[in-house]
């Protein structure tokens, strides 16, 4: 089937089992490892190292089958994970080695009567050792018993015969058995004698176990020597798989048992492990704490494993061509282009690929019924890859499906020079265009990822989303939600439900109480609430709350750690490109329908925040005269960070109580922060290098960004009407600033936020304007609707400070005054 014409088919569900065929191109690896096993000096242990699902078992099975063809080799296979329910895993391991070795020797006609008896003795002694170990674990609370705790007696009495039998087995002493019977009858005088005897026997049990291990090693070495007497090339090859899927204590039992063979010539161990997992399990078992900075640990999981594994072989990642071939071999009827998309988009992990392809097949079958002829298998494949590898990006696309076209455009037009790096700056023109999109910073961030670029550009001509209707995009995304990652735990799962409920309460008093509690929380206890609020923000459910509750949630986010870099960091400040061209300027008789601005400029998406301004106010550069020419001329006193009442002081709120002089100084300081800007919007950073400069916007620049291009005549930046749930103004009732972005519907046609309300914003004056007052624009949290219009303006002296007056940064060409 091709990428657009659909036909009914039954999708094969792929098994997660290892493959007997070489579907991954492992023949070369197998050849080299077989040679190592056959020719290496023994004893030796070989580690096949690789992540979960990387093909370790398939390679080990290939190697086992190859060695079975060699008459010099006896192979033993032990799947550790299958025996994890065994109380004593080392017993299962030794019994498997003994059983397979016995059968192999018998098949080769090398098992004489003496050896048969030896194998029988081994099996019997292993079971005896197991009985001793289990009995050695018997513990009683002797202190309680001696103090007359009748509960102990009553709990032991039903099992009196068992206790007596255990003691007899342990010691064979009649006196001890009689002491046990006295205890069962409730005579506690015999407790101490019995306790001493049992403790003594537990020590003897441990000594007998060690003796068994030593004897086993000696006798196993003797049998191996007899087997190799006439064939020095003979060797016993033991494969141990899935060690990394066992609990630490189980894995340690196997590793300790393997030590019994590491001094026996003729033995080869092949261990399949995820190295980091097993190393961590060793450290957990031995309770090894990570070393402090600058210190080295004398013992670690890595060092322990290095002593066990003499020849490590790390399974290389599959090359794209091999990975695509693996997908095509497993899915002969894969729709056109999909194998290539999966091959270059997914991590080269066979097991993960099978899992995702199975899900893709079910979605494809469902899509044939629900979408019909409009189904695009390649689009479904890309969405599945994004969901698997870039879940945060997938969350954005679920919310804004149209942005997949933006993402595609960014990846197609972006390029990277050094594939060894994770990402490269996006071309200026591309980021400039993207800056006007809803979630541009996130799209730009992901589009710079090489892996995502390669996947989105795969078969770009045939697999373009540019002309797909939004309704069809939504249907494809809905199909992928059948395996969507579960959202963060709901509030009811948080340990303290009341904290979230208080934070989003409809009364300021309760909110303030919750905020004070958050301030006192240790960092470890902040994470669940932070995770929840971030999820609510990512999925836009946060914006369904009433304004007061929403504002409370954003205050909590500011205290917990707001993840929005463009809100907190000056160097990551988000900007929107304002294209040159005509627009409707003014209102009433002074309105100009086709007022022309002959240049392009950029305006910050949000007003400058408390966090961003603090970076300037707290810096060493704050007092430098070059940022303050107007202030020095007018005798303005620089006071540093403004004093902010609690309700205005949150890091993500617009900074207020700043004068016109301070606003200008921040803009000049920002110009010098070239290193800061390199970490944010790349297009803006490039313009700064070209000698564009940051400043306050002119009135005309501010109004164009608020009203939009001609023929738009909107009354407010957010539209022709204003609503209390969409804008922070007087009718909303917050009586303070709110976090920038708290009201996403307060958005201008150029995608600037908070131009209708929240804070008034200072503007720069035209060249030659020598008036004593300075203009500010926009509405604020205390403004009535009429003061929130695009055309509303007012003025005041430049050193004026007030709690509803802030500013927004513009970036203009050097030719503009």
For each residue, the residues with C-beta under 8 A, 3 or more apart:
1: 5 6 7 9 333 335 336 377
2: 5 335 336
3: 335 336 337 376 377 378 462 463
4: 373 376
5: 1 2
6: 1 368 372 373 375
7: 1
8: 368
9: 1 333 365
10: 365
11: 358 361 362 364 365
12: 331 361
13: 358 361
14: 330 331 354 357 358
15: 354
16: 351 354 355
17:
18: 57 58 61
19: 22 23 24 58
20: 61 65
21:
22: 19 25 26 27 30 62
23: 19 58 325 326 329 330 350
24: 19 55 58 59 318 322 326 350
25: 22 28 318 322 325
26: 22 29 30 55 58 59 62
27: 22 30 31 62
28: 25 31 32
29: 26 32 33 59 313 315
30: 22 26 27 33 34 59 62 63 66
31: 27 28 34 35
32: 28 29 35 36
33: 29 30 36 37 46 48 59 63 270 313
34: 30 31 37 38 63 66 67 70
35: 31 32 38 39
36: 32 33 39 40 46 311
37: 33 34 40 46 63 67 73 235 237 268 270
38: 34 35 67 70 72 73 233 235
39: 35 36
40: 36 37 44 268 311
41: 44
42: 235 265 266 267 268
43: 261 262 263 264 265 266 267 268 269
44: 40 41 268 269 310 311
45: 258 262 268 269 270 271 308 309 310 311
46: 33 36 37 268 269 270 271 309 310 311 312 313
47: 271 273 275 305 309 311 312 313
48: 33 56 59 60 270 271 272 273 313 315
49: 56 273 274 275 312 313 314 315
50: 54 55 56 272 274 314 315
51: 54 274 349
52: 244 274 277 349 351
53: 349 350 351 352
54: 50 51 315 317 349 350 351
55: 24 26 50 58 59 315 318 350
56: 48 49 50 59 60 241 272 273 315
57: 18 60 61 241 242 272
58: 18 19 23 24 26 55 61 62 350
59: 24 26 29 30 33 48 55 56 62 63 315
60: 48 56 57 63 64 239 241 270 272
61: 18 20 57 58 64 65
62: 22 26 27 30 58 59 65 66
63: 30 33 34 37 59 60 66 67 239 270
64: 60 61 67 68 75 77 237 239
65: 20 61 62 68 69
66: 30 34 62 63 69 70
67: 34 37 38 63 64 70 73 75 237
68: 64 65 73 75
69: 65 66
70: 34 38 66 67 73
71:
72: 38 231 233 234 235
73: 37 38 67 68 70 234 235 236 237
74: 100 101 104 105 108 227 234 235 236 237
75: 64 67 68 100 104 237 238 239
76: 96 97 100 101 236 237 238 239
77: 64 96 100 239 241
78: 83 92 93 96 97 238 239 240 241
79: 82 83 241 242
80: 83 84 89 93 240 241 242 243 245 246 250 251 254
81: 84 241 242 245 246
82: 79 242
83: 78 79 80 86 89 92 93
84: 80 81 89 245 246 247 250
85:
86: 83 89 91 92
87: 130 134
88: 91 92 130 133 134 253
89: 80 83 84 86 92 93 246 250 253 254
90: 93 94 253 254 256 257
91: 86 88 94 95 126 127 129 130
92: 78 83 86 88 89 95 96
93: 78 80 83 89 90 96 97 240 253 254 257
94: 90 91 97 98 122 126 216 257
95: 91 92 98 99 123 126
96: 76 77 78 92 93 99 100
97: 76 78 93 94 100 101 238
98: 94 95 101 102 119 122 123 126
99: 95 96 102 103
100: 74 75 76 77 96 97 103 104
101: 74 76 97 98 104 105 223 236
102: 98 99 105 106 111 116 119
103: 99 100 106 107
104: 74 75 100 101 107 108
105: 74 101 102 108 110 111 115 227
106: 102 103 109 110 111
107: 103 104
108: 74 104 105 111
109: 106
110: 105 106 115 226 227
111: 102 105 106 108 115 116
112: 115 116
113: 116 117
114: 117 118
115: 105 110 111 112 118 119 223 226
116: 102 111 112 113 119 120
117: 113 114 120 121
118: 114 115 121 122 219 223
119: 98 102 115 116 122 123
120: 116 117 123 124
121: 117 118 124 125
122: 94 98 118 119 125 126 216 219
123: 95 98 119 120 126 127
124: 120 121 127 128
125: 121 122 128 129 212 215 216
126: 91 94 95 98 122 123 129 130
127: 91 123 124 130 131
128: 124 125 131 132
129: 91 125 126 132 133 208 209 212
130: 87 88 91 126 127 133 134
131: 127 128 134 135 169
132: 128 129 135 136 205 208 209
133: 88 129 130 136 137 205 209
134: 87 88 130 131 137
135: 131 132 138 166 169 170 205
136: 132 133 201 202 205 206
137: 133 134
138: 135 166 198 202
139:
140: 145 152 156 195 198
141: 144 145 149 152
142: 145 146 191 192 195
143: 146 147
144: 141 147 149 151 152
145: 140 141 142 149 152 153 183 188 191
146: 142 143 188 191 192
147: 143 144
148: 188
149: 141 144 145 152 153
150: 153 154 186
151: 144 154 155
152: 140 141 144 145 149 155 156
153: 145 149 150 156 157 183 184 186 188
154: 150 151 157
155: 151 152 158
156: 140 152 153 159 160 163 183 184
157: 153 154 160 184
158: 155
159: 156 162 163
160: 156 157 163 164 180 181 184
161: 164 165
162: 159 165 166
163: 156 159 160 166 167 180 183 184
164: 160 161 167 168 177 180 181 184
165: 161 162 168 169
166: 135 138 162 163 169 170
167: 163 164 170 171 173 176 177 179 180 194 197 198
168: 164 165 171 172 173 176 177
169: 131 135 165 166 172
170: 135 166 167 176 198 201 205
171: 167 168 176 197 201
172: 168 169
173: 167 168 176 177 197
174: 177 178
175: 178 179
176: 167 168 170 171 173 179 180 194 197
177: 164 167 168 173 174 180 181
178: 174 175 181 182 190
179: 167 175 176 182 183 190 193 194 197
180: 160 163 164 167 176 177 183 184 190 194
181: 160 164 177 178 184 185
182: 178 179 185 187 189 190
183: 145 153 156 163 179 180 186 187 188 190 191 194
184: 153 156 157 160 163 164 180 181
185: 181 182
186: 150 153 183
187: 182 183 190
188: 145 146 148 153 183 191
189: 182
190: 178 179 180 182 183 187 193 194
191: 142 145 146 183 188 194 195
192: 142 146 195 196
193: 179 190 196 197
194: 167 176 179 180 183 190 191 197 198
195: 140 142 191 192 198 199
196: 192 193 199 200
197: 167 171 173 176 179 193 194 200 201
198: 138 140 167 170 194 195 201 202
199: 195 196 202 203
200: 196 197 203 204
201: 136 170 171 197 198 204 205
202: 136 138 198 199 205 206
203: 199 200 206 207
204: 200 201 207 208
205: 132 133 135 136 170 201 202 208 209
206: 136 202 203 209 210
207: 203 204 210 211
208: 129 132 204 205 211 212
209: 129 132 133 205 206 212 213
210: 206 207 213 214
211: 207 208 214 215
212: 125 129 208 209 215 216
213: 209 210 216 217 260
214: 210 211 217 218
215: 125 211 212 218 219
216: 94 122 125 212 213 219 220 260
217: 213 214 220 221 260 261 263 264
218: 214 215 221 222
219: 118 122 215 216 222 223
220: 216 217 223 224 260 261 264
221: 217 218 224 225 263 264 265
222: 218 219 225 226
223: 101 115 118 219 220 226 227
224: 220 221 227 228 236 264 265 266 267
225: 221 222 228 229 265 266
226: 110 115 222 223 229
227: 74 105 110 223 224 231 234 236 266
228: 224 225 231 232 234 235 265 266
229: 225 226
230:
231: 72 227 228 234
232: 228
233: 38 72
234: 72 73 74 227 228 231 266
235: 37 38 42 72 73 74 228 266 267 268
236: 73 74 76 101 224 227 266 267 268
237: 37 64 67 73 74 75 76 267 268 269 270
238: 75 76 78 97 261 267 268 269 270
239: 60 63 64 75 76 77 78 270 272
240: 78 80 93 243 254 258 269 270 271 272
241: 56 57 60 77 78 79 80 81 272
242: 57 79 80 81 82 245 246 272
243: 80 240 246 251 254 255 271 272 273 278
244: 52 251 273 274 277 278 281
245: 80 81 84 242
246: 80 81 84 89 242 243 250 251 254 281
247: 84 250 251 281
248: 251 252 281 282 284 285
249: 252 253 285
250: 80 84 89 246 247 253 254
251: 80 243 244 246 247 248 254 255 278 281 282 285
252: 248 249 255 256 281 282 285
253: 88 89 90 93 249 250 256 257
254: 80 89 90 93 240 243 246 250 251 257 258
255: 243 251 252 258 259 282 304 308
256: 90 252 253 259
257: 90 93 94 253 254 260
258: 45 240 254 255 261 262 269 271 308
259: 255 256 262 308
260: 213 216 217 220 257 264
261: 43 217 220 238 258 264 267 269
262: 43 45 258 259 267 269 308
263: 43 217 221
264: 43 217 220 221 224 260 261 267
265: 42 43 221 224 225 228
266: 42 43 224 225 227 228 234 235 236
267: 42 43 224 235 236 237 238 261 262 264
268: 37 40 42 43 44 45 46 235 236 237 238
269: 43 44 45 46 237 238 240 258 261 262
270: 33 37 45 46 48 60 63 237 238 239 240
271: 45 46 47 48 240 243 258 308 309
272: 48 50 56 57 60 239 240 241 242 243
273: 47 48 49 56 243 244 277 278 305
274: 49 50 51 52 244 277 278
275: 47 49 278 279 305 312 314
276: 279 280
277: 52 244 273 274 280 281
278: 243 244 251 273 274 275 281 282 301 305
279: 275 276 282 283 300 301 302 304 305
280: 276 277 283 284 301
281: 244 246 247 248 251 252 277 278 284 285 301
282: 248 251 252 255 278 279 285 286 288 301 304 305
283: 279 280 286 287 288 300 301
284: 248 280 281 287
285: 248 249 251 252 281 282
286: 282 283 299 304
287: 283 284
288: 282 283 297 299 300 301
289:
290: 297
291: 295 296 297
292: 295
293:
294:
295: 291 292
296: 291
297: 288 290 291 300
298:
299: 286 288 303 304
300: 279 283 288 297 303 304
301: 278 279 280 281 282 283 288 304 305
302: 279 305 306
303: 299 300 306 307
304: 255 279 282 286 299 300 301 307 308
305: 47 273 275 278 279 282 301 302 308 309
306: 302 303 309
307: 303 304
308: 45 255 258 259 262 271 304 305
309: 45 46 47 271 305 306 312
310: 44 45 46
311: 36 40 44 45 46 47
312: 46 47 49 275 309
313: 29 33 46 47 48 49
314: 49 50 275
315: 29 48 49 50 54 55 56 59
316:
317: 54 348
318: 24 25 55 322 323 326 348 350
319: 322 323 348
320: 323 324 343 344 348
321: 324 325
322: 24 25 318 319 325 326 348
323: 318 319 320 326 327 343 346 348 353
324: 320 321 327 328 339 340 342 343 344
325: 23 25 321 322 328 329
326: 23 24 318 322 323 329 330 350 353
327: 323 324 330 331 334 339 342 343 353 357
328: 324 325 331 332 334 339
329: 23 325 326 332
330: 14 23 326 327 354 357
331: 12 14 327 328 334 339 357 361
332: 328 329
333: 1 9
334: 327 328 331 338 339
335: 1 2 3 338 364 377 378 381
336: 1 2 3 377 378
337: 3 340 341 377 378 381 458 459 462 463
338: 334 335 341 342 360 377 378 381
339: 324 327 328 331 334 342 343
340: 324 337 343 344 458 459
341: 337 338 344 345 378 381 382 385 455 458 459 463
342: 324 327 338 339 345 346 353 356 357 360 381 385
343: 320 323 324 327 339 340 346
344: 320 324 340 341 454 455 458
345: 341 342 381 382 385 389 451 452 454 455 458
346: 323 342 343 349 352 353 356 385 388 389
347: 352 389
348: 317 318 319 320 322 323 353
349: 51 52 53 54 346 352 353
350: 23 24 53 54 55 58 318 326 353 354
351: 16 52 53 54 354 355
352: 53 346 347 349 355 356 388
353: 323 326 327 342 346 348 349 350 356 357
354: 14 15 16 330 350 351 357 358
355: 16 351 352 358 359
356: 342 346 352 353 359 360 384 385 388
357: 14 327 330 331 342 353 354 360 361
358: 11 13 14 354 355 361 362
359: 355 356 362 363 384 482 483
360: 338 342 356 357 363 364 380 381 384
361: 11 12 13 331 357 358 364 365
362: 11 358 359 365 366 482
363: 359 360 366 367 380 384 479 480 482 483
364: 11 335 360 361 367 368 375 377 380
365: 9 10 11 361 362 368 369
366: 362 363 369 370 479 482
367: 363 364 370 371 375 377 380 475 476 479
368: 6 8 364 365 371 372 375
369: 365 366 372
370: 366 367 475 479
371: 367 368 374 375 472 475 476 479
372: 6 368 369 375
373: 4 6
374: 371 472 475
375: 6 364 367 368 371 372 380 476
376: 3 4 379 380 463 468 472 476
377: 1 3 335 336 337 338 364 367 380 381
378: 3 335 336 337 338 341 381 382 459 462 463
379: 376 382 383 463 465 468 473 476
380: 360 363 364 367 375 376 377 383 384 476 479 480
381: 335 337 338 341 342 345 360 377 378 384 385
382: 341 345 378 379 385 386 455 456 463
383: 379 380 386 387 394 397 404 476 477 479 480
384: 356 359 360 363 380 381 387 388 480
385: 341 342 345 346 356 381 382 388 389 455
386: 382 383 389 390 393 394 397 452 455
387: 383 384 390 391 394 480 483 484 485
388: 346 352 356 384 385 391
389: 345 346 347 385 386 451 452
390: 386 387 393 394 446 449 452
391: 387 388 394 395 485
392: 395 396 442 538
393: 386 390 396 397 407 442 446 452
394: 383 386 387 390 391 397 398 480 484
395: 391 392 398 399 538 539
396: 392 393 399 400 403 439 442 443 538
397: 383 386 393 394 400 401 403 404 407 477
398: 394 395 401 477 481 484 539
399: 395 396 538 539 540
400: 396 397 403 438 439
401: 397 398 404 470 473 474 477
402: 405 406 470 473
403: 396 397 400 406 407 437 438 439 443
404: 383 397 401 407 408 465 473
405: 402 408 409 465 466 468
406: 402 403 409 410 434 437 440 443
407: 393 397 403 404 410 411 443 446 447 456
408: 404 405 411 412 456 460 464 465 466
409: 405 406 412 413 430 433 434 466
410: 406 407 413 414 426 430 434 443 444 447
411: 407 408 414 447 452 453 456 457
412: 408 409 456 457 460
413: 409 410 427 429 430
414: 410 411 424 426 427 430 447 448 453
415: 424 427
416: 419 421 423 424 448 450 453
417: 424
418: 421 424
419: 416 450
420:
421: 416 418 424 450
422: 449 450
423: 416 448 449 450
424: 414 415 416 417 418 421 448
425: 448 682
426: 410 414 430 431 434 444 447 448 682 683
427: 413 414 415 430 431
428: 431 432 682 683 686 687
429: 413 432 433 683
430: 409 410 413 414 426 427 433 434 683
431: 426 427 428 434 435 440 444 681 682 683
432: 428 429 435 577 683
433: 409 429 430 436 577
434: 406 409 410 426 430 431 437 440 443 444 447
435: 431 432 440 574 575 576 577 602 681 683
436: 433 440 576 577 750 751
437: 403 406 434 440 443 751
438: 400 403 751
439: 396 400 403 442 443
440: 406 431 434 435 436 437 443 444 574
441: 444 445 565 566 572 574 681
442: 392 393 396 439 445 446
443: 396 403 406 407 410 434 437 439 440 446 447
444: 410 426 431 434 440 441 447 448 681 682
445: 441 442 448
446: 390 393 407 442 443 449 452
447: 407 410 411 414 426 434 443 444 452 453 456
448: 414 416 423 424 425 426 444 445 453
449: 390 422 423 446 452 453
450: 416 419 421 422 423 453 454
451: 345 389 454 455
452: 345 386 389 390 393 411 446 447 449 455 456
453: 411 414 416 447 448 449 450 456 457
454: 344 345 450 451 457 458
455: 341 344 345 382 385 386 451 452 458
456: 382 407 408 411 412 447 452 453 460
457: 411 412 453 454 460
458: 337 340 341 344 345 454 455 463
459: 337 340 341 378 462 463
460: 408 412 456 457 463 464
461: 464
462: 3 337 378 459
463: 3 337 341 376 378 379 382 458 459 460
464: 408 460 461 467
465: 379 404 405 408 468 473
466: 405 408 409
467: 464
468: 376 379 405 465 472 473
469: 472 473
470: 401 402 473 474
471: 474 475
472: 371 374 376 468 469 475 476
473: 379 401 402 404 465 468 469 470 476 477
474: 401 470 471 477 478
475: 367 370 371 374 471 472 478 479
476: 367 371 375 376 379 380 383 472 473 479 480
477: 383 397 398 401 473 474 480 481
478: 474 475 481
479: 363 366 367 370 371 380 383 475 476 482
480: 363 380 383 384 387 394 476 477 483 484
481: 398 477 478 484
482: 359 362 363 366 479
483: 359 363 387 480
484: 387 394 398 480 481
485: 387 391
486:
487: 490 535 539
488: 531 532 534 535
489: 493 494 528 531 532
490: 487 493 532
491: 494 497 500 501 532
492: 497
493: 489 490
494: 489 491 497 499 500 528 529 532
495: 525 528
496: 499 500 529
497: 491 492 494 500 501
498: 501 502
499: 494 496 502 503 514 517 518 529
500: 491 494 496 497 503 504 529 532
501: 491 497 498 504 505
502: 498 499 505 510 511 513 514 517
503: 499 500 511 514 515 518 552 553 555 556
504: 500 501 511 545 549 550 552 553
505: 501 502 510 511 514 549 552
506: 546 548 549
507: 510 511
508: 511 512 548
509: 512 513
510: 502 505 507 513 514
511: 502 503 504 505 507 508 514 515 548 552 555
512: 508 509 515 516
513: 502 509 510 516 517
514: 499 502 503 505 510 511 517 518 552 556
515: 503 511 512 518 519 552 555 556 559
516: 512 513 519 520
517: 499 502 513 514 520 521
518: 499 503 514 515 521 526 529 556 559 560
519: 515 516 559
520: 516 517
521: 517 518 525 526
522: 525 526
523: 526 527
524: 527
525: 495 521 522 528
526: 518 521 522 523 529 530 560 561
527: 523 524 530 531
528: 489 494 495 525 531 532
529: 494 496 499 500 518 526 532 533 556 560
530: 526 527 533 534 557 560 561
531: 488 489 527 528 534 535
532: 488 489 490 491 494 500 528 529 535 536
533: 529 530 536 537 542 553 556 557 560
534: 488 530 531 537 538 557 563
535: 487 488 531 532 538 539
536: 532 533 539 541 542 553
537: 533 534 540 542 557
538: 392 395 396 399 534 535
539: 395 398 399 487 535 536 542
540: 399 537 543 544
541: 536 544
542: 533 536 537 539 545 550 553 554
543: 540 550 744
544: 540 541
545: 504 542 549 550 553
546: 506 549 550 725
547: 550 551 724 725 728 732 733 734 738 742 743
548: 506 508 511 551 552 733 734
549: 504 505 506 545 546 552 553
550: 504 542 543 545 546 547 553 554 742
551: 547 548 554 555 728 734 738 739 742
552: 503 504 505 511 514 515 548 549 555 556
553: 503 504 533 536 542 545 549 550 556 557
554: 542 550 551 557 558 650 652 738 739 741 742
555: 503 511 515 551 552 558 559 650 739
556: 503 514 515 518 529 533 552 553 559 560
557: 530 533 534 537 553 554 560 561 562 652 739
558: 554 555 562 650 651 652 653 739
559: 515 518 519 555 556 650
560: 518 526 529 530 533 556 557
561: 526 530 557
562: 557 558 567 568 651 652 739
563: 534
564: 567 568 652 741
565: 441 568 569 572 680
566: 441 569 572 573 574 605 606 680
567: 562 564 606 609 611 652 739 740 741
568: 562 564 565 572 609 611 612 651 652
569: 565 566 572 573 611 612 615 676 679 680
570: 573 612 615 616 670 673 676
571: 673 675 676 677 678 679 680
572: 441 565 566 568 569 676 679 680 681
573: 566 569 570 604 605 606 608 612 670 680 681 684 809
574: 435 440 441 566 604 605 606 680 681
575: 435 602 603 604 605 681 684 811
576: 435 436 602 603 604 605 705 750 751 752
577: 432 433 435 436 600 602 750
578: 597 600 601 602 603 701 704 705 750
579: 600 709
580: 597 598 599 600
581: 596 597 709 710
582: 594 595 596 597 709 710
583: 594 595 597 703 704 707 708 709 710 712
584: 591 592 593 594 595 707 710 711 712 713
585: 591 592 595 700 703 704 707
586: 590 591 592 595 703 791
587: 590 591 789 790 791
588: 591
589:
590: 586 587
591: 584 585 586 587 588 791
592: 584 585 586 595
593: 584 710 711
594: 582 583 584 710
595: 582 583 584 585 586 592 700
596: 581 582
597: 578 580 581 582 583 700 701 704
598: 580
599: 580 812 813 815 816
600: 577 578 579 580 813
601: 578 697 701 810 811 812 813 816
602: 435 575 576 577 578 684 687 810 811 812
603: 575 576 578 697 701 702 705 750 752 808 809 810 811
604: 573 574 575 576 607 608 752 808 809 810
605: 566 573 574 575 576 751 752 753
606: 566 567 573 574 609 654 740 741 752 753 754 808
607: 604 654 655 740 754 758 759 761 806 807 808
608: 573 604 612 613 654 655 663 666 806 807 808 809
609: 567 568 606 612 613 651 652 653 654 655 740
610: 613 614 644 648 649 650 651 652 653 654 655
611: 567 568 569 614 615 651 652
612: 568 569 570 573 608 609 615 616 655
613: 608 609 610 616 617 641 655 658 666
614: 610 611 617 618 641 651 655
615: 569 570 611 612 618 619
616: 570 612 613 619 621 622 665 666 669 670
617: 613 614 622 640 641 642
618: 614 615 622 640 641
619: 615 616 622 669
620: 623
621: 616 624 627 669 672
622: 616 617 618 619 627 638 640 665 669
623: 620 638
624: 621 627 628
625: 628 629 632
626: 629 668
627: 621 622 624 664 665 668 669
628: 624 625 631 632 636 638 661 665
629: 625 626 632 633
630: 633 634 636 661 664 798
631: 628 634 635 636 638 661 664 665
632: 625 628 629 635 636
633: 629 630
634: 630 631 661 798 799
635: 631 632
636: 628 630 631 632 659 661 798 799
637:
638: 622 623 628 631 662 665
639: 642
640: 617 618 622
641: 613 614 617 618
642: 617 639 655 656 657 658 662 801
643: 657
644: 610 648 649 655 656 657 803
645: 648 649 803
646: 649
647: 735 736 737
648: 610 644 645 653 656 657 736 737 803
649: 610 644 645 646 653
650: 554 555 558 559 610 653 739
651: 558 562 568 609 610 611 614
652: 554 557 558 562 564 567 568 609 610 611 739 740 741
653: 558 609 610 648 649 650 656 737 738 739 740
654: 606 607 608 609 610 737 740 754 758 759 806
655: 607 608 609 610 612 613 614 642 644 658 806 807
656: 642 644 648 653 737 759 801 802 803 804 805 806
657: 642 643 644 648 801 802 803 805
658: 613 642 655 662 663 666 801 805 806 807
659: 636 662 663 798 799 800 801
660: 663 664 696 762 774 798 799 800
661: 628 630 631 634 636 664 665 798 799
662: 638 642 658 659 665 666
663: 608 658 659 660 666 667 696 762 806 807
664: 627 630 631 660 661 667 668 695 696 764
665: 616 622 627 628 631 638 661 662 668 669
666: 608 613 616 658 662 663 669 670 807 809
667: 663 664 670 671 693 694 695 696 809
668: 626 627 664 665 671 672 694
669: 616 619 621 622 627 665 666 672 673
670: 570 573 616 666 667 673 676 677 694 809
671: 667 668 688 693 694
672: 621 668 669
673: 570 571 669 670 676 677
674: 677 678 685 688 689
675: 571 678 679
676: 569 570 571 572 670 673 679 680
677: 571 670 673 674 680 681 684 685 688
678: 571 674 675 682 685
679: 569 571 572 675 676
680: 565 566 569 571 572 573 574 676 677 684 685
681: 431 435 441 444 572 573 574 575 677 684 685
682: 425 426 428 431 444 678 685 686
683: 426 428 429 430 431 432 435 686 687
684: 573 575 602 677 680 681 687 688 811
685: 674 677 678 680 681 682 688 689
686: 428 682 683 689 690
687: 428 602 683 684 690 692 811
688: 671 674 677 684 685 691 692 693 694 811
689: 674 685 686
690: 686 687
691: 688 814
692: 687 688 811 812 813 814
693: 667 671 688 811 812 814
694: 667 668 670 671 688 809 810 811
695: 664 667 764 809 810 811 812
696: 660 663 664 667 762 763 764 807 808 809 810
697: 601 603 701 702 705 761 763 764 808 810
698: 701 702 763 764 766 810
699: 702 703 763 775 777 793
700: 585 595 597 703 704
701: 578 597 601 603 697 698 704 705 810 812
702: 603 697 698 699 705 706 755 761 763 777 778 808
703: 583 585 586 699 700 706 707 777 790 791
704: 578 583 585 597 700 701 707 708 709
705: 576 578 603 697 701 702 748 750 752 755
706: 702 703 717 748 752 755 777 778 790
707: 583 584 585 703 704 712 713 714 717 748 749 790
708: 583 704 712 714 748 749 750
709: 579 581 582 583 704 712 749
710: 581 582 583 584 593 594
711: 584 593
712: 583 584 707 708 709 749
713: 584 707
714: 707 708 717 719 720 749 790
715: 719 720 721 789 790
716: 719 720 721 722 727 756 788 789 790
717: 706 707 714 746 747 748 752 755 756 778 790
718: 722 726 727 745 746 747 748 755 756
719: 714 715 716 722
720: 714 715 716
721: 715 716
722: 716 718 719 726 727 729 756 785 788
723: 726 727 745
724: 547 727 729 731 732 733
725: 546 547 732 745
726: 718 722 723 743 745 746
727: 716 718 722 723 724 732 743 745 746 756 757 779 788
728: 547 551 732 734 737 738 742 743 746 754 757 758 781
729: 722 724 732 756 757 779 780 781 782 783 784 785 788
730: 733 781 782 783 784 785
731: 724 784 785
732: 547 724 725 727 728 729 757 781
733: 547 548 724 730
734: 547 548 551 728 737 738 781
735: 647 781 782
736: 647 648 781 803
737: 647 648 653 654 656 728 734 758 759 781 803 804 806
738: 547 551 554 653 728 734 742 743 758 781
739: 551 554 555 557 558 562 567 650 652 653 742
740: 567 606 607 609 652 653 654 753 754 758
741: 554 564 567 606 652 744 753 754
742: 547 550 551 554 728 738 739
743: 547 726 727 728 738 746 753 754 757 758
744: 543 741 747 753
745: 718 723 725 726 727
746: 717 718 726 727 728 743 753 754 755 756 757 758
747: 717 718 744 751 752 753
748: 705 706 707 708 717 718 751 752 753 755
749: 707 708 709 712 714
750: 436 576 577 578 603 705 708
751: 436 437 438 576 605 747 748
752: 576 603 604 605 606 705 706 717 747 748 755 808
753: 605 606 740 741 743 744 746 747 748
754: 606 607 654 728 740 741 743 746 757 758 759
755: 702 705 706 717 718 746 748 752 761 778
756: 716 717 718 722 727 729 746 778 779 788
757: 727 728 729 732 743 746 754 778 779 780 781 783 788
758: 607 654 728 737 738 740 743 746 754 779 780 781
759: 607 654 656 737 754 778 780 781 804 805 806
760: 776 777 778 779 780 783 794 804 805 806
761: 607 697 702 755 776 777 778 805 806 807 808
762: 660 663 696 774 775 776 805 806 807
763: 696 697 698 699 702 774 775 776 777
764: 664 695 696 697 698
765: 769 771 774 775
766: 698 769 817
767: 817
768:
769: 765 766
770:
771: 765 795
772: 797
773: 795 796 797 798
774: 660 762 763 765 795 796 797 798
775: 699 762 763 765 793 794 795
776: 760 761 762 763 793 794 795 796 805
777: 699 702 703 706 760 761 763 792 793
778: 702 706 717 755 756 757 759 760 761 788 792
779: 727 729 756 757 758 760 783 787 788 789 792
780: 729 757 758 759 760 783 787 804 805
781: 728 729 730 732 734 735 736 737 738 757 758 759 804
782: 729 730 735 804
783: 729 730 757 760 779 780 787 788 804
784: 729 730 731 787 788
785: 722 729 730 731 788
786: 789 792
787: 779 780 783 784 792 794
788: 716 722 727 729 756 757 778 779 783 784 785 792
789: 587 715 716 779 786 792
790: 587 703 706 707 714 715 716 717
791: 586 587 591 703
792: 777 778 779 786 787 788 789
793: 699 775 776 777
794: 760 775 776 787
795: 771 773 774 775 776
796: 773 774 776 800
797: 772 773 774 800
798: 630 634 636 659 660 661 773 774
799: 634 636 659 660 661
800: 659 660 796 797 805
801: 642 656 657 658 659 805
802: 656 657 805
803: 644 645 648 656 657 736 737
804: 656 737 759 760 780 781 782 783
805: 656 657 658 759 760 761 762 776 780 800 801 802
806: 607 608 654 655 656 658 663 737 759 760 761 762
807: 607 608 655 658 663 666 696 761 762
808: 603 604 606 607 608 696 697 702 752 761
809: 573 603 604 608 666 667 670 694 695 696
810: 601 602 603 604 694 695 696 697 698 701
811: 575 601 602 603 684 687 688 692 693 694 695
812: 599 601 602 692 693 695 701 816
813: 599 600 601 692 816
814: 691 692 693
815: 599
816: 599 601 812 813
817: 766 767
